[in-house]
Amino acid sequence: MIPGNLDDDEGDESRADASGEIRLPATLESSGPVPPKAEIVIVGGGVIGLAIAYYLARRGLTDVVVLERGYLAEGASGRNGGGIRQQWSTEINIRLMQESVDLCRRFAVDLGVNVWFRQGGYLFLARSQKEVARLQKNIDLQNRCGVHTKMLEPKAAQEIVPELDLRGIVGAAYNPTDGILFPWPFLWGYARQAAAHGVRIFTQTPVSGLVPQQGGGYDVVTPRGAVRARRVINATGAWSPQLAKLIGVDVPTYPIRHEICSSEPLKPFLRPMVSELSSGLYCSQSMRGEIVGGVTLPGHGSTYAMGSTLEFLATYARRLVRLMPILGDIKILRQWAGPYDQSPDGNPILGAAPAHPDFFLACGFVGHGFMMAPIVGKLYAEYLTGDKPHEIFSRYTLGRFSDPALAGQHEKEDFNIG
Ligand SMILES: Cc1cc2nc3c(=O)[nH]c(=O)nc-3n(C[C@H](O)[C@H](O)[C@H](O)COP(=O)(O)OP(=O)(O)OC[C@H]3O[C@@H](n4cnc5c(N)ncnc54)[C@H](O)[C@@H]3O)c2cc1C
């Protein structure tokens, strides 16, 4: 079975197998025609599309179809590090992440799936006074928002991670309630619960056309037929510009390859996610003991290529061993890459596209779409079911990039690290 694919659950309804065990009804549909119409079609079966689908269904809007061209978790959502943090540089992102962390904490109970969420904190390390000043500025803002991040002397950072080599480290920021989780069950949780509430999720179903209808909405064209949708949500991550282009909308995001790797499992020793500002190195220890981490490489430009490079492995190994010499002998078992959907100001793009009131965007999440999915999914569902829109829908519009009157909304998020 392909990781992240639940197709083997397919069947028409709950049933007991030979052992008497009750099986769940179908979660995914990978064959057969798509339905002729739906109130909302969500294109993209990543964490953003599925979170929106789940929260819509929870609010009673179940006439929803998700169309995924491959398998669930095929895009960035199945390739990320599972880091969840509240250490950001803008108030809006800090506040969003406070709520997302709450939702992550309740995820297992609310959705009935263990996502291995562990709040071991995030420890950001500075190698210059300039970096310390940058951390301090963020910490002041985070503290004002009620996130209890602290500035630490190097020795205090070493009390949290004794394996750190402190040479060159001049300070650290630590928030104990940040954490990590295991991305795949998170997606499965949303998919299963959305489907259990009536959402239909189609895998192996690429959208190749959007035909505007008189009076609003679109025919959403796939090889398995077309769905006439009142509203369409573009949740195709790094491929969002391509989908938007089908109706002539320009989305200014672009794909950046981000590489990551995972080691053999080690005895648990590392509680927080550790991240070094100067190199963009980050690593955490999963609940299974693997060290999962990445590092920033000099720009290779925009690309959809998702191959792995030796340059990444060599850079990561050098940076990691400089920081934690004890890791010099570990074996890397797996290396992969995924696309960041990079937006010009580091923030997502949300709400209806200008002049296209039935075409909604949920893209541009750069390296933090996973952690934002719970709160963005919830707020999006509230908005689409008639609640007063949260300020993210006036602030994170597509129009902010072209309309001078909205230029003030360009509050750049400059802490897209680790
Ligand atoms: C290596 C790496 C590490 C990361 N680490 C973190 C982290 O620690 N924490 C964090 O919060 N975020 C992290 N991220 C970012 C995070 O993974 C993304 O922001 C998030 O997964 C985006 O979700 P999405 O649903 O928007 O996009 P995706 O998961 O990419 O989903 C989009 C889906 O749309 C589908 N699609 C595309 N075109 C079509 C079409 N025409 N028809 C139908 N379907 C289509 C694709 O197949 C894909 O499945 C990381 C990303 C990478 C690559």
PDBQT file of the ligand as one rigid body, heavy atoms in Angstrom, charges set to zero:
ROOT
HETATM    1  C1  LIG A 501      10.572  19.137   3.590  1.00  0.00    +0.000 C 
HETATM    2  C2  LIG A 501       9.452  19.958   4.144  1.00  0.00    +0.000 A 
HETATM    3  C3  LIG A 501       9.394  20.194   5.516  1.00  0.00    +0.000 A 
HETATM    4  C4  LIG A 501       8.340  20.942   6.050  1.00  0.00    +0.000 A 
HETATM    5  N1  LIG A 501       8.252  21.076   7.406  1.00  0.00    +0.000 NA
HETATM    6  C5  LIG A 501       7.148  21.663   7.945  1.00  0.00    +0.000 A 
HETATM    7  C6  LIG A 501       6.973  21.718   9.342  1.00  0.00    +0.000 A 
HETATM    8  O1  LIG A 501       7.803  21.240  10.116  1.00  0.00    +0.000 OA
HETATM    9  N2  LIG A 501       5.838  22.301   9.815  1.00  0.00    +0.000 N 
HETATM   10  C7  LIG A 501       4.883  22.826   8.985  1.00  0.00    +0.000 A 
HETATM   11  O2  LIG A 501       3.890  23.362   9.468  1.00  0.00    +0.000 OA
HETATM   12  N3  LIG A 501       5.038  22.791   7.651  1.00  0.00    +0.000 NA
HETATM   13  C8  LIG A 501       6.131  22.222   7.110  1.00  0.00    +0.000 A 
HETATM   14  N4  LIG A 501       6.279  22.166   5.754  1.00  0.00    +0.000 N 
HETATM   15  C9  LIG A 501       5.276  22.835   4.907  1.00  0.00    +0.000 C 
HETATM   16  C10 LIG A 501       3.984  22.020   4.823  1.00  0.00    +0.000 C 
HETATM   17  O3  LIG A 501       4.270  20.679   4.535  1.00  0.00    +0.000 OA
HETATM   18  C11 LIG A 501       3.090  22.638   3.769  1.00  0.00    +0.000 C 
HETATM   19  O4  LIG A 501       2.941  24.019   3.983  1.00  0.00    +0.000 OA
HETATM   20  C12 LIG A 501       1.708  21.992   3.760  1.00  0.00    +0.000 C 
HETATM   21  O5  LIG A 501       1.803  20.594   3.744  1.00  0.00    +0.000 OA
HETATM   22  C13 LIG A 501       0.927  22.494   2.567  1.00  0.00    +0.000 C 
HETATM   23  O6  LIG A 501      -0.256  21.752   2.474  1.00  0.00    +0.000 OA
HETATM   24  P1  LIG A 501      -1.179  21.900   1.204  1.00  0.00    +0.000 P 
HETATM   25  O7  LIG A 501      -2.379  21.076   1.474  1.00  0.00    +0.000 OA
HETATM   26  O8  LIG A 501      -1.352  23.357   0.923  1.00  0.00    +0.000 OA
HETATM   27  O9  LIG A 501      -0.318  21.358  -0.010  1.00  0.00    +0.000 OA
HETATM   28  P2  LIG A 501       0.061  19.867  -0.443  1.00  0.00    +0.000 P 
HETATM   29  O10 LIG A 501       0.238  18.977   0.716  1.00  0.00    +0.000 OA
HETATM   30  O11 LIG A 501       1.192  19.979  -1.389  1.00  0.00    +0.000 OA
HETATM   31  O12 LIG A 501      -1.240  19.384  -1.173  1.00  0.00    +0.000 OA
HETATM   32  C14 LIG A 501      -1.620  19.857  -2.433  1.00  0.00    +0.000 C 
HETATM   33  C15 LIG A 501      -2.232  18.682  -3.170  1.00  0.00    +0.000 C 
HETATM   34  O13 LIG A 501      -2.833  19.143  -4.381  1.00  0.00    +0.000 OA
HETATM   35  C16 LIG A 501      -2.714  18.115  -5.335  1.00  0.00    +0.000 C 
HETATM   36  N5  LIG A 501      -2.919  18.707  -6.660  1.00  0.00    +0.000 N 
HETATM   37  C17 LIG A 501      -2.107  19.556  -7.326  1.00  0.00    +0.000 A 
HETATM   38  N6  LIG A 501      -2.650  19.902  -8.503  1.00  0.00    +0.000 NA
HETATM   39  C18 LIG A 501      -3.828  19.235  -8.594  1.00  0.00    +0.000 A 
HETATM   40  C19 LIG A 501      -4.854  19.169  -9.583  1.00  0.00    +0.000 A 
HETATM   41  N7  LIG A 501      -4.782  19.852 -10.727  1.00  0.00    +0.000 N 
HETATM   42  N8  LIG A 501      -5.935  18.370  -9.352  1.00  0.00    +0.000 NA
HETATM   43  C20 LIG A 501      -6.045  17.680  -8.197  1.00  0.00    +0.000 A 
HETATM   44  N9  LIG A 501      -5.106  17.700  -7.223  1.00  0.00    +0.000 NA
HETATM   45  C21 LIG A 501      -4.012  18.473  -7.424  1.00  0.00    +0.000 A 
HETATM   46  C22 LIG A 501      -1.317  17.577  -5.101  1.00  0.00    +0.000 C 
HETATM   47  O14 LIG A 501      -1.168  16.260  -5.611  1.00  0.00    +0.000 OA
HETATM   48  C23 LIG A 501      -1.206  17.639  -3.568  1.00  0.00    +0.000 C 
HETATM   49  O15 LIG A 501      -1.536  16.412  -2.954  1.00  0.00    +0.000 OA
HETATM   50  C24 LIG A 501       7.340  21.471   5.193  1.00  0.00    +0.000 A 
HETATM   51  C25 LIG A 501       7.405  21.239   3.813  1.00  0.00    +0.000 A 
HETATM   52  C26 LIG A 501       8.443  20.495   3.291  1.00  0.00    +0.000 A 
HETATM   53  C27 LIG A 501       8.481  20.258   1.818  1.00  0.00    +0.000 C 
ENDROOT
TORSDOF 0
